[in-house]
């Protein structure tokens, strides 16, 4: 087994062992954490009164913050939110630093990064004021040396460049106020974490949101899951390169251990054996289309649009001018007969294992909590799927195994 000429990558949402109702925002999480600390402090005081003082009254027992306990899960959820905020702040600071570097080098900067526009405009205003003050100081020195005055000299605040920079600061403040007002009016409670399974996330599906994970699977032509990863990302795009690399490692391992009599072309030891990777539009990006790895067909739009473009003999296609160079090239490639015929295999290869696991095996929800344990459970389910596939395909019958050994 393991026909690896064409493989397909797809994601599927898996429900976690947690409820959507257990999601809390940062404010509520802090309130719950404070209540937990107060409850533990009260318990300590009661025990001290009963058994004598053995600890400080404000200590919280270390076991109370175990990840298995409710207080530990609350603390973990808060830590995740804080880490996410720090990462967002670091990303904003990096973009602002890049903007400053381009500005100081005299390059085109474009609009200032959101969230840092006011600070950058104020820095520019301070720089322009300092430059004007230096100009006036030099002019005053020349006048003191006897150089005659020539007309009225504008002061710092009246100087045209200072007025322009001050106007930019005011506009940046207005835009920032509008952005914050829009963010406050936006639907949704903002960042939340689940106090039952803090690693799980709200995942969008066709039937609404579920509390769960996003499983990424790479499947071979004959239905084997050769690489899998359980993620907390709500989208698939970031996982094309990592999953392709894992699939190549798995394919090389399969090729290295395949009997010489059953070895396919390209299955030499150390070879990945993968000729083509298929993926839907959720993975379409310039980076995914140009990153190292096997040849790939990634949908540059919805399936019905691809089919319509492939049938269109006039050479036109809806949305053909959208996307970068690589996306447009992929859109053109999928208009050819060979490419669209190859891409049509994606649904059968990628989605059949998910349907078997969820519908035939009845694996609708994870029973383990926490990403590590949930990932192990999902990997085990994929291994069972592979065993089912081997049995139904006749590869693990006594006769087949005897022939393989012979």
matplotlib code that plots the C-alpha trace (Angstrom):
import matplotlib.pyplot as plt

x = [0.0, 0.9, 0.6, 2.3, 2.3, -0.5, -1.4, -4.0, -3.9, -7.1, -8.3, -11.3, -12.8, -13.0, -15.1, -13.2, -14.3, -15.5, -18.6, -18.8, -20.6, -17.3, -15.6, -14.7, -13.2, -10.1, -12.2, -14.3, -11.2, -9.5, -12.6, -12.7, -9.0, -9.5, -12.4, -10.3, -7.5, -10.0, -11.5, -8.1, -7.2, -10.4, -9.8, -6.2, -7.5, -10.1, -7.4, -5.1, -7.8, -8.5, -5.0, -2.7, -0.6, 1.6, 1.7, 1.2, -2.5, -2.1, -0.5, -2.4, -1.6, 0.5, -1.8, -4.7, -3.0, -2.5, -3.5, -6.1, -7.9, -10.3, -8.1, -5.2, -7.2, -8.3, -4.7, -3.6, -6.4, -5.3, -1.7, -2.7, -4.6, -1.7, 0.8, -1.4, -1.5, 2.2, 2.7, 0.4, 2.2, 5.6, 4.3, 3.0, 6.3, 8.2, 6.1, 6.5, 10.3, 10.3, 8.3, 10.8, 13.7, 12.1, 11.3, 14.8, 16.3, 14.1, 12.1, 8.4, 6.6, 2.9, 0.4, 1.6, 0.8, -2.5, -2.2, 1.2, 0.1, -0.4, 3.0, 4.8, 3.1, 4.1, 7.7, 7.6, 6.2, 9.0, 11.6, 10.3, 10.1, 13.7, 14.8, 13.1, 14.5, 18.0, 17.3, 16.2, 19.3, 21.6, 19.8, 20.0, 23.7, 24.2, 22.1, 24.3, 27.3, 26.0, 24.1, 21.1, 17.6, 15.5, 11.8, 9.7, 10.9, 8.2, 8.5, 8.4, 4.6, 4.0, 6.4, 4.6, 6.2, 5.4, 1.8, 1.6, 3.1, 0.7, -2.2, -1.0, -0.9, -4.5, -5.7, -3.9, -5.7, -9.0, -8.4, -7.3, -10.4, -12.6, -10.7, -11.2, -14.9, -15.4, -13.6, -15.8, -18.9, -17.8, -19.7, -18.3, -16.9, -13.3, -10.5, -11.9, -10.5, -12.2, -12.0, -12.7, -10.0, -8.0, -6.1, -9.4, -10.8, -14.1, -14.0, -16.2, -18.0, -20.8, -23.3, -22.0, -19.3, -18.0, -15.6, -12.7, -9.5, -8.5, -7.0, -4.6, -4.3, -2.2, -3.7, -2.2, -4.0, -5.1, -6.6, -3.8, -3.3, 0.5, 0.8, -1.5, -1.4, -4.1, -4.0, -5.7, -5.8, -9.2, -7.8, -5.6, -3.3, -0.3, -0.1, 0.7, 4.5, 4.7, 2.3, 4.0, 7.4, 5.9, 4.3, 7.7, 9.4, 6.6, 6.8, 10.6, 10.1, 7.5, 9.7, 12.7, 10.8, 8.8, 9.9, 11.9, 9.2, 6.5, 8.6, 7.2, 9.1, 10.7, 10.5, 14.2, 15.5, 15.7, 13.3, 10.0, 8.1, 5.5, 4.9, 1.9, 0.1, -3.5, -5.1, -8.3, -8.5, -8.0, -4.3, -3.9, -1.3, 1.8, 4.0, 2.3, 2.6, 6.3, 7.7, 10.0, 8.5, 6.8, 4.6, 1.2, -2.2, -3.9, -7.4, -7.3, -11.1, -14.2, -14.6, -17.5, -15.5, -12.6, -14.8, -16.4, -13.0, -11.8, -14.9, -14.6, -13.1, -13.0, -10.0, -11.7, -12.2, -13.9, -11.4, -8.5, -6.7, -6.9, -3.9, -0.2, 1.9, 1.9, -1.8, -2.6, -0.3, -2.0, -5.4, -4.2, -2.8, -6.1, -7.8, -5.9, -7.5, -4.7, -4.5, -8.3, -8.5, -5.8, -7.4, -10.7, -9.1, -8.7, -12.1, -12.0, -8.5, -8.6, -12.2, -12.9, -10.7, -12.4, -15.8, -14.8, -13.4, -16.4, -19.3, -18.2, -16.0, -18.3, -15.4, -17.4, -15.7, -12.4, -12.6, -9.2, -8.5, -5.4, -3.7, -1.1, -3.6, -6.2, -3.5, -2.5, -6.2, -6.7, -3.4, -4.7, -8.0, -6.0, -4.0, -7.2, -8.5, -5.3, -5.7, -9.3, -8.1, -5.4, -7.9, -10.6, -8.1, -6.8, -3.3, -3.3, -4.8, -2.6, -2.1, -1.0, 1.4, 2.8, 3.4, 5.1, 7.4, 8.2]
y = [0.0, 3.7, 4.8, 8.2, 9.6, 11.9, 12.9, 15.3, 17.7, 18.7, 19.9, 18.8, 20.2, 17.8, 18.6, 18.9, 17.4, 20.9, 23.1, 26.4, 27.7, 27.3, 30.1, 33.2, 36.5, 37.9, 40.0, 37.0, 34.7, 37.2, 37.3, 33.5, 33.4, 35.8, 33.8, 30.7, 32.4, 33.6, 30.2, 28.6, 31.3, 30.7, 26.9, 27.5, 29.7, 27.1, 24.4, 26.5, 27.1, 23.3, 21.9, 24.8, 27.1, 25.2, 27.6, 31.2, 32.2, 33.7, 30.6, 28.7, 25.0, 24.0, 21.1, 23.6, 25.0, 21.6, 21.8, 19.1, 21.3, 24.0, 26.7, 25.4, 25.5, 29.1, 30.1, 28.4, 30.1, 33.5, 32.8, 32.0, 35.3, 37.2, 35.5, 36.3, 39.9, 40.1, 38.4, 41.0, 43.8, 42.4, 42.1, 45.7, 47.0, 45.1, 46.6, 50.1, 49.6, 48.5, 51.6, 53.9, 52.2, 52.8, 56.4, 57.2, 55.6, 57.8, 54.9, 54.8, 53.9, 53.6, 53.9, 53.6, 50.2, 50.2, 50.8, 52.6, 55.4, 58.0, 57.3, 57.4, 60.7, 62.2, 61.1, 62.7, 65.9, 66.0, 65.4, 68.2, 70.6, 69.7, 70.4, 73.8, 74.8, 73.9, 76.0, 79.0, 78.6, 78.7, 81.7, 83.6, 82.9, 84.4, 87.5, 87.9, 87.8, 90.8, 89.1, 91.3, 90.0, 89.2, 89.4, 87.7, 84.4, 81.9, 80.6, 76.9, 76.5, 78.7, 76.8, 75.0, 71.6, 71.7, 72.6, 69.7, 67.2, 68.4, 67.9, 64.4, 63.7, 64.9, 62.8, 59.7, 60.3, 60.5, 57.3, 55.5, 56.6, 55.4, 52.1, 51.6, 52.5, 50.0, 47.3, 47.9, 47.7, 44.6, 41.4, 38.9, 39.0, 39.4, 36.9, 34.1, 30.8, 27.7, 26.8, 23.1, 22.7, 25.9, 24.5, 24.1, 27.0, 28.1, 26.5, 27.7, 24.9, 24.7, 24.2, 27.0, 27.1, 24.2, 24.0, 21.9, 21.5, 21.6, 18.3, 18.4, 15.1, 14.1, 11.1, 8.8, 7.7, 4.4, 6.1, 5.9, 8.9, 9.3, 12.5, 14.1, 17.1, 18.4, 22.2, 25.0, 27.2, 28.1, 28.3, 25.9, 28.2, 28.1, 24.3, 23.6, 23.7, 21.9, 19.1, 18.7, 18.3, 15.7, 13.8, 13.7, 12.3, 9.7, 8.8, 8.4, 6.0, 4.1, 3.9, 2.8, -0.2, -1.2, -4.6, -4.3, -6.2, -3.7, -0.6, 2.1, 4.5, 7.2, 4.9, 4.5, 4.6, 8.3, 9.4, 11.2, 9.4, 12.2, 13.6, 15.9, 17.5, 18.5, 21.1, 23.2, 27.0, 27.3, 26.7, 29.1, 31.8, 33.1, 31.5, 28.1, 28.1, 28.9, 27.2, 24.2, 20.8, 18.6, 19.8, 21.0, 22.0, 24.4, 25.7, 29.4, 29.6, 27.6, 24.3, 25.4, 28.5, 26.2, 23.9, 26.9, 28.4, 25.1, 24.9, 28.5, 28.5, 32.3, 32.6, 34.7, 33.6, 35.3, 36.8, 36.1, 39.3, 38.7, 37.4, 37.6, 36.1, 32.6, 32.6, 33.8, 31.2, 28.5, 29.8, 29.5, 26.0, 24.8, 25.8, 23.1, 19.7, 17.7, 20.0, 20.1, 16.3, 15.8, 18.2, 16.4, 13.6, 15.8, 15.3, 11.5, 11.3, 13.9, 13.7, 10.0, 9.2, 12.0, 10.6, 7.1, 8.3, 10.4, 8.5, 4.8, 4.7, 7.1, 9.4, 12.6, 14.1, 13.8, 12.4, 13.7, 17.3, 19.3, 19.5, 16.8, 14.2, 15.2, 14.9, 11.5, 10.4, 11.8, 10.1, 6.8, 7.2, 7.8, 4.6, 2.6, 4.1, 2.9, -0.6, -0.7, 0.4, -2.3, -5.0, -4.0, -3.7, -7.2, -6.3, -7.9, -11.3, -14.3, -14.9, -11.4, -11.3, -14.7, -13.4, -10.3, -12.3, -14.7]
z = [0.0, -0.1, -3.7, -3.4, -7.0, -6.0, -2.5, -1.1, 1.9, 3.6, 7.0, 9.0, 12.2, 15.1, 18.2, 21.4, 24.8, 25.8, 25.3, 23.5, 26.7, 28.6, 26.7, 28.7, 27.9, 29.7, 32.2, 33.3, 33.5, 35.8, 37.9, 38.1, 39.0, 41.8, 43.1, 43.0, 45.0, 47.5, 47.9, 48.4, 50.9, 52.9, 52.9, 54.2, 57.0, 58.0, 58.0, 60.0, 62.6, 62.7, 62.5, 63.4, 61.3, 58.9, 56.0, 55.3, 55.0, 51.5, 49.9, 47.3, 47.3, 44.3, 43.4, 43.1, 40.0, 38.3, 34.7, 35.5, 38.0, 37.2, 38.6, 36.6, 33.4, 34.2, 34.7, 31.5, 29.5, 30.9, 30.1, 26.5, 26.1, 27.6, 25.3, 22.3, 23.3, 23.7, 20.3, 18.7, 20.4, 19.2, 15.7, 15.8, 17.2, 14.4, 11.7, 13.2, 13.4, 9.7, 8.8, 10.7, 8.9, 5.5, 6.4, 7.6, 4.4, 2.2, 0.8, 0.1, 3.3, 2.4, 5.3, 8.8, 10.6, 12.4, 16.1, 15.7, 13.4, 16.1, 17.7, 14.3, 13.4, 16.7, 16.2, 12.7, 14.2, 16.9, 14.2, 12.0, 15.1, 16.0, 12.4, 12.3, 15.7, 14.4, 11.3, 13.4, 15.7, 12.7, 11.2, 14.6, 14.6, 11.1, 12.1, 15.2, 13.0, 11.0, 8.2, 7.3, 7.8, 4.7, 5.3, 8.0, 9.3, 10.3, 13.8, 14.8, 15.0, 12.0, 9.8, 6.9, 7.5, 11.2, 10.4, 8.0, 10.5, 13.2, 10.8, 10.1, 13.9, 14.2, 11.2, 12.7, 16.0, 14.3, 12.3, 15.4, 17.3, 14.4, 14.3, 18.0, 17.8, 14.9, 16.9, 19.9, 17.8, 16.0, 16.6, 19.0, 22.5, 21.4, 22.3, 24.4, 25.9, 27.0, 30.7, 30.0, 27.3, 26.9, 23.9, 21.9, 19.8, 18.3, 14.8, 11.9, 10.0, 7.5, 10.3, 12.6, 15.2, 17.2, 20.0, 18.7, 16.7, 13.0, 11.9, 8.9, 7.0, 4.0, 2.2, -0.4, -3.6, -2.0, 1.1, 3.7, 6.0, 5.8, 7.8, 10.4, 12.8, 15.2, 15.2, 17.0, 13.8, 12.4, 8.9, 6.8, 4.9, 7.3, 7.2, 3.6, 3.9, 7.2, 6.2, 2.8, 4.5, 6.9, 4.0, 2.2, 5.3, 5.6, 1.9, 2.0, 5.0, 3.1, 0.0, 2.0, 3.6, 0.6, -0.8, -4.0, -5.9, -5.0, -5.3, -7.6, -9.8, -7.6, -4.6, -4.3, -0.7, 0.4, -2.3, -1.3, -4.0, -4.1, -7.6, -7.0, -4.0, -4.3, -2.0, -2.0, -2.0, 1.7, 1.1, -1.9, -1.3, -3.1, -0.4, -0.6, -4.4, -4.4, -1.4, -1.9, -2.4, -4.9, -7.8, -6.6, -7.7, -5.3, -6.2, -6.9, -6.4, -5.8, -7.5, -9.7, -10.9, -11.8, -13.8, -15.5, -16.4, -17.8, -20.0, -21.1, -24.6, -24.9, -22.7, -20.0, -16.4, -13.5, -11.1, -13.3, -12.4, -8.7, -6.7, -7.3, -10.1, -8.7, -8.1, -11.6, -13.0, -11.1, -12.2, -15.8, -15.3, -13.8, -17.0, -18.9, -19.4, -17.7, -14.6, -14.0, -14.5, -11.9, -9.5, -9.7, -7.7, -4.7, -3.2, -3.3, -2.0, 0.7, 2.0, 1.9, 5.0, 6.9, 6.0, 7.1, 10.4, 11.3, 9.8, 9.6, 12.7, 14.6, 15.7, 16.1, 19.2, 21.0, 24.5, 25.7, 26.8, 26.1, 22.7, 23.4, 24.5, 21.9, 19.2, 20.3, 20.2, 16.7, 15.5, 17.0, 15.1, 11.8, 12.5, 13.0, 9.7, 8.0, 9.4, 8.2, 4.8, 4.7, 5.7, 3.2, 0.4, 1.1, 2.1, 5.5, 4.6, 5.5, 1.7, 1.1, 4.1, 3.1, -0.5, 0.9, 3.1, 0.2]

ax = plt.figure().add_subplot(projection="3d")
ax.plot(x, y, z, "-o")
ax.set_aspect("equal")
plt.show()
